[in-house]
């Protein structure tokens, strides 16, 4: 079971993961989901900036795998911004 998203927890995960690359991104996202119970929008935005992959592509990839859960409410609230 996940817990409420906390940016500091996410930052600590980034530090302990070492170098984040396109090749290990989904492994890292799996760890994020294991920790929080879903993949928060803040994580998608940050990872898009870090990897150069657009948010749209990341969301597309996440939704193509049934195992990932996304915070759809947060995504909808920020759509078009």
N, C-alpha and C positions, 0 to 999 in steps of 0.2 A: 504494500500500500504506500502511496506517495505522501508527500507532505506539501505544505504551502510553499510556493516559489519564493525563494530569497536570493537576491542578486549576489550576496556575498558567498553563499553556498555554491552558486554557479561559478563565480570567479575562482573559488578554491578548487573546484573540479577542473577548470581550465589549467590552472597552475600545475596540478598533479598529473594532468594528461600528457604533458610534454608538448611537442610540436604538433599542432593540429593541421592536418592536410586534407585535401579532397579524398584521399584514399582511406583515411581513418575516421572521416566525419560521421558516418552512420554508426560506427561502433561507439563514438562519443555520444551521439544523440540517444542511443540505446541506454547508456549510463544515465543521461539526463532524465529519460523517462523512468528508469528504475528508481531514481531518487525522488522525483516529483509526482510520478504517476501519469504524466503527460509531457509534451514538449511545449513550454511556454513561448508566447510570441516574442518576448524579450530575447530569448535564446536564438530564435530564428533570425531576428534582426541583427543581433550581434555576430552570429556566425556568417551571415551574408556579407557583412562588412569585412570580417576577418579573412574569408576565403575568396571573395570576389564572385561568389555565386549569388544570383539575385534571390530575393525573398520568394518570388513567384516560383522559381525553379526548385527551391528548397521545399516549399509547400507542396508543389507537384510531386516531388520525389517522396515526401513523407506520406502523402495520401495514396500513393501507389502501393505502399506496403501496409497491409492490414494491421500489423502489430503496433504501429505508432498512433498515439492519441494526441490530438491537437486542441489547444484552447480556442475553439471556434468563436466563442463570444468575443474574446479580445481581438481576434483577427477581423471579425465583422465590424467592430467598433472603430477600427483604425483603417478600414478599407478606403481607398481613395486618397489617403494622406501621403 
